[in-house]
């Protein structure tokens, strides 16, 4: 698999918005990589789509959220479906 030839690290830092009622979130998406590791803080904002309804994920400060990405699904021959 040529996708295993190297590594790539991308990181984002989103400080708390002073006016969260004036912001909009990201569009619905899947993660196109193998894994996404999210270090939670007290701010929150992570949501998951369950039965066509967005559910807020209550943040646990200092917890790691591991999202299995699209490449894991493809490379596992759909043993890890998203």
C-alpha positions in Angstrom: 0.0 0.0 0.0 1.6 3.2 -1.1 -0.4 5.2 1.4 1.7 3.7 4.2 4.9 5.1 2.6 5.1 8.2 4.9 3.4 10.1 7.7 1.6 13.4 7.8 0.6 15.4 10.8 -1.9 18.2 10.7 -3.0 20.0 13.8 -5.5 22.7 14.6 -6.0 24.9 17.7 -9.4 26.6 18.1 -9.5 29.0 21.1 -12.9 29.6 22.6 -14.9 32.1 20.6 -16.0 35.2 22.5 -19.3 35.2 20.6 -20.2 31.5 19.9 -23.8 32.5 19.0 -22.4 34.2 15.9 -20.5 31.3 14.6 -21.3 28.3 12.4 -19.7 24.9 12.4 -18.1 22.7 9.8 -20.2 20.9 7.3 -21.0 17.2 7.8 -17.9 15.2 6.8 -15.9 12.0 7.3 -12.2 12.0 8.1 -10.3 11.0 4.9 -7.3 9.6 6.8 -6.6 6.5 9.0 -7.1 8.1 12.4 -8.0 11.5 13.8 -7.0 12.0 17.4 -8.8 14.9 19.2 -7.6 16.2 22.6 -10.7 17.5 24.3 -10.9 20.6 26.4 -13.7 22.3 28.3 -15.0 24.1 25.2 -16.7 21.3 23.3 -18.3 21.6 19.9 -17.9 18.0 18.7 -21.1 16.5 17.3 -21.9 13.2 15.8 -24.8 12.3 13.4 -27.0 9.6 14.8 -30.2 8.6 12.9 -30.2 11.9 11.0 -29.9 14.0 14.2 -26.9 15.9 15.4 -25.9 14.9 19.0 -23.5 17.0 21.0 -20.5 15.1 22.5 -20.0 16.2 26.1 -16.4 17.1 26.4 -14.2 15.4 29.0 -11.3 17.7 29.5 -8.0 16.0 28.7 -9.7 13.0 27.1 -8.6 11.7 23.7 -11.3 11.0 21.1 -10.2 8.6 18.3 -12.0 8.8 15.0 -11.5 5.9 12.6 -11.1 7.5 9.1 -12.0 6.5 5.6 -8.6 4.9 4.8 -9.0 2.5 7.7 -12.3 1.5 6.3 -10.8 1.0 2.8 -7.6 -0.8 4.0 -9.6 -3.1 6.3 -11.8 -4.3 3.4 -14.8 -2.7 5.2 -14.2 -4.5 8.5 -14.3 -1.1 10.1 -17.3 0.6 8.4 -18.0 4.2 9.1 
